[in-house]
Amino acid sequence: MAHRTAGVTTTQSRSPTASPATPLTRPDGLTGAPLPSQTAFAPTPAFDERRLDRGAGAFPPLTDPPVVSAADAHWLHPGSRVLGALQHGEARAYPLLIMQFHHVANDRLGGEPYLATF
């Protein structure tokens, strides 16, 4: 069965054995767009253990980052954005300028381990 809408012709086939020349469509008719008869995937490259040490895409986490008072953080502007944390009465501000690179800060806050992530 063929449908023509706004200059586009779609062929509807409910047969699972349709030839590759006949595009398959969804039998539920939700979109009417033809589905490919076969999906081509790129071959998966063989695992190469040497690629593990390249560090591509890896960001070094901050571990026990240095703490300075707000008054001593001259490199921050008054409008700088930070991730704020408060635990057991102790507060920290992790500047987004730093977190955008590291993405993870392993810290101790209020006497307990604390993880900040962005």
Rosetta silent file (secondary structure, phi, psi, omega in degrees, C-alpha in Angstrom):
SEQUENCE: MAHRTAGVTTTQSRSPTASPATPLTRPDGLTGAPLPSQTAFAPTPAFDERRLDRGAGAFPPLTDPPVVSAADAHWLHPGSRVLGALQHGEARAYPLLIMQFHHVANDRLGGEPYLATF
SCORE:     score description
SCORE:     0.000 S_00000001
   1 L     0.000  132.523 -179.420    0.000    0.000    0.000 S_00000001
   2 E  -113.883  140.981  177.551    1.442    3.422   -0.965 S_00000001
   3 E  -120.341  139.399  177.437    0.605    6.755    0.638 S_00000001
   4 E  -122.769  118.494 -179.998    1.346   10.143   -0.910 S_00000001
   5 E  -134.069  123.693  176.942    1.506   13.169    1.384 S_00000001
   6 L    47.815   45.767  176.019    2.959   16.560    0.436 S_00000001
   7 L    80.005    4.931 -179.637    5.011   15.123   -2.412 S_00000001
   8 E  -113.640  128.112  177.961    6.452   12.254   -0.342 S_00000001
   9 E  -106.443  128.408  175.793    5.539    8.678   -1.111 S_00000001
  10 E  -117.348  146.513  178.026    5.937    6.038    1.569 S_00000001
  11 E  -109.011  128.897 -179.554    5.481    2.348    1.086 S_00000001
  12 L  -103.237  126.738  178.517    3.873    0.385    3.865 S_00000001
  13 L  -136.781  124.914  178.738    4.795   -3.242    4.195 S_00000001
  14 L   -98.981    4.330 -178.644    3.828   -5.410    7.134 S_00000001
  15 L   -84.952  125.173  178.595    5.724   -8.395    5.849 S_00000001
  16 L   -69.671  -10.523 -178.802    8.871   -9.197    7.855 S_00000001
  17 L  -105.230   27.181 -179.817   10.383  -10.698    4.703 S_00000001
  18 L   -62.218  146.892 -179.581   10.186   -7.533    2.630 S_00000001
  19 L   -72.432  157.357  179.939   12.982   -7.163    0.121 S_00000001
  20 L   -58.128  -24.859 -179.977   15.734   -4.572    0.776 S_00000001
  21 L   -72.877  -21.912  179.226   14.265   -2.462   -2.048 S_00000001
  22 L  -101.317  110.522 -179.341   11.008   -2.133   -0.084 S_00000001
  23 L   -66.725  142.387  177.221   11.574   -0.085    3.078 S_00000001
  24 E   -83.818  145.404  176.576    9.960   -1.450    6.214 S_00000001
  25 E  -122.404  164.479  178.313    7.668    0.834    8.161 S_00000001
  26 L   -67.686  128.330  179.507    6.358    0.716   11.695 S_00000001
  27 L   -68.771  -19.039  179.679    3.275   -1.460   11.802 S_00000001
  28 L   -81.879   -9.896  175.319    1.765    0.796   14.469 S_00000001
  29 L    68.616   22.764 -177.770    1.777    3.724   12.028 S_00000001
  30 L   -64.886  -43.812 -176.966    3.089    6.227   14.596 S_00000001
  31 L  -113.185  -29.714 -176.290    5.347    8.089   12.223 S_00000001
  32 L    77.734   -4.993  179.447    4.800    6.619    8.805 S_00000001
  33 L   -77.613  136.708 -179.240    8.515    7.081    8.154 S_00000001
  34 E   -68.596  142.354  174.921   10.132    4.057    6.518 S_00000001
  35 E   -95.033  145.631  177.217   12.570    2.033    8.598 S_00000001
  36 L   -65.832  147.815 -179.641   15.740    0.756    6.975 S_00000001
  37 L   -72.849  -19.082 -176.340   15.628   -2.904    6.101 S_00000001
  38 L  -155.064  140.708  178.868   19.040   -3.374    7.671 S_00000001
  39 L  -104.757  128.831  179.595   21.191   -1.274    9.994 S_00000001
  40 L   -97.815  123.079  177.612   24.871   -0.956    9.201 S_00000001
  41 L  -109.628  145.728  175.772   27.162   -0.594   12.213 S_00000001
  42 L   -69.106  144.659  179.171   30.814    0.300   12.067 S_00000001
  43 L   -64.080  142.792  178.388   33.041   -2.599   13.073 S_00000001
  44 L   -78.406  124.739  179.774   34.182   -2.513   16.686 S_00000001
  45 L   -67.816  152.304  178.437   37.935   -2.030   16.883 S_00000001
  46 L   -65.023  146.577  179.600   39.906   -4.635   18.762 S_00000001
  47 L   -65.362  130.223  179.762   40.681   -3.760   22.381 S_00000001
  48 L  -121.152  107.746 -176.377   44.099   -2.169   22.655 S_00000001
  49 H   -59.661  -27.980 -178.782   45.485   -2.164   26.198 S_00000001
  50 H   -66.243  -22.487 -179.513   47.996    0.576   25.331 S_00000001
  51 H   -71.083  -16.445 -177.938   45.132    3.085   24.933 S_00000001
  52 H   -66.601  -28.176 -175.732   44.418    2.925   28.676 S_00000001
  53 H   -92.415    0.611 -177.705   47.473    5.030   29.538 S_00000001
  54 L   -71.224  -31.351 -178.822   46.820    7.869   27.101 S_00000001
  55 L    76.612   12.189 -179.891   44.588    9.781   29.476 S_00000001
  56 L   -63.136  124.466  178.392   42.396   10.930   26.583 S_00000001
  57 L    79.740    0.861 -178.449   39.261   12.426   28.019 S_00000001
  58 L   -92.893  137.294  177.720   40.465   11.903   31.586 S_00000001
  59 L  -115.876  129.676 -179.425   40.326   14.776   34.032 S_00000001
  60 L   -72.059  127.884  178.276   42.451   14.624   37.172 S_00000001
  61 L   -71.780  154.057  171.493   40.288   14.890   40.293 S_00000001
  62 E   -82.619  126.430  177.132   41.118   17.380   42.992 S_00000001
  63 E  -119.364  123.440 -174.610   42.177   15.499   46.098 S_00000001
  64 L    48.789   61.807 -177.310   42.345   17.492   49.333 S_00000001
  65 L   -63.082  149.312  178.794   42.176   20.816   47.459 S_00000001
  66 L   -64.195  145.480 -178.565   43.835   23.808   49.105 S_00000001
  67 L  -113.978  128.036  175.082   41.485   25.975   51.137 S_00000001
  68 L  -127.667  155.484  177.733   41.755   29.757   51.177 S_00000001
  69 L   -72.962  160.339  179.066   39.456   32.324   52.732 S_00000001
  70 H   -59.842  -36.395 -179.695   37.160   34.319   50.493 S_00000001
  71 H   -66.780  -28.767 -179.171   39.213   37.439   51.263 S_00000001
  72 H   -91.688   -3.375 -179.773   42.396   35.697   50.038 S_00000001
  73 L   -88.713   66.730 -175.469   40.865   34.356   46.812 S_00000001
  74 L   -65.739  -23.023 -178.470   41.968   37.381   44.757 S_00000001
  75 L   -76.905  -11.236  176.192   41.774   35.431   41.498 S_00000001
  76 L   -93.783  142.612  174.756   37.966   35.137   41.872 S_00000001
  77 L   -89.199  156.682  179.860   35.680   37.974   40.834 S_00000001
  78 L   -56.303  -28.709 -179.683   32.746   38.962   43.063 S_00000001
  79 L   -95.073    7.844 -179.003   30.330   37.436   40.506 S_00000001
  80 L   -62.581  139.265  178.632   32.226   34.139   40.085 S_00000001
  81 L   -87.187  142.886 -179.378   30.011   31.063   40.347 S_00000001
  82 E  -137.131  158.546  166.556   30.828   28.375   42.864 S_00000001
  83 E   -91.529  120.051 -178.626   29.465   25.064   44.095 S_00000001
  84 E   -97.893  142.357  179.395   28.643   25.691   47.727 S_00000001
  85 E  -139.396  142.598  177.223   28.751   23.010   50.396 S_00000001
  86 E  -139.285  124.102  179.450   27.947   23.006   54.100 S_00000001
  87 E  -145.083  123.960  179.274   28.465   20.003   56.345 S_00000001
  88 L    51.902   40.310  175.861   28.540   19.939   60.160 S_00000001
  89 L    83.553   -2.726  178.660   29.001   23.699   60.315 S_00000001
  90 E  -106.446  135.266 -176.121   31.948   23.840   57.909 S_00000001
  91 E  -116.913  151.018  175.165   31.475   25.536   54.517 S_00000001
  92 E  -140.769  153.230  171.885   33.337   25.355   51.212 S_00000001
  93 E  -127.758  118.793  178.757   33.013   27.042   47.852 S_00000001
  94 E  -101.323  107.729 -176.689   34.344   25.111   44.857 S_00000001
  95 E   -62.093  135.061  179.524   34.826   27.602   41.989 S_00000001
  96 H   -64.180  -27.791  176.489   33.263   26.480   38.724 S_00000001
  97 H   -58.339  -35.035  178.973   36.363   27.744   36.890 S_00000001
  98 H   -83.380  -43.920 -175.745   38.280   24.959   38.634 S_00000001
  99 H   -67.588  -26.348  177.691   35.503   22.349   38.636 S_00000001
 100 H   -64.457  -26.091  177.633   34.959   22.672   34.876 S_00000001
 101 H   -90.318  -46.945 -174.370   38.401   21.182   34.396 S_00000001
 102 H   -85.213  -33.964  179.133   38.596   18.674   37.252 S_00000001
 103 L    69.091  -22.595 -177.765   34.892   17.743   37.542 S_00000001
 104 E  -139.125  135.734  172.958   35.506   16.015   40.895 S_00000001
 105 E  -126.285  119.963  174.601   36.835   17.254   44.229 S_00000001
 106 E   -97.379  115.775 -171.339   37.620   14.735   46.979 S_00000001
 107 E  -137.589  175.356  169.278   37.711   16.726   50.178 S_00000001
 108 E  -119.199  129.048 -176.676   37.078   16.532   53.924 S_00000001
 109 E  -137.883  123.886 -177.796   34.319   18.763   55.168 S_00000001
 110 L    64.915   30.639  177.689   33.075   18.918   58.734 S_00000001
 111 L    80.338    4.540 -179.442   35.493   16.143   59.692 S_00000001
 112 E  -127.927  156.302  175.633   34.052   13.653   57.150 S_00000001
 113 E   -60.327  143.237 -178.576   34.900   12.700   53.574 S_00000001
 114 E  -141.991  135.911  179.033   33.084   14.881   51.040 S_00000001
 115 E  -120.054  125.794  173.696   32.799   14.554   47.264 S_00000001
 116 E  -113.837  135.880 -179.643   31.825   17.480   45.044 S_00000001
 117 E  -137.208  150.128 -178.919   31.191   16.832   41.373 S_00000001
 118 L  -144.961    0.000    0.000   30.262   18.969   38.379 S_00000001
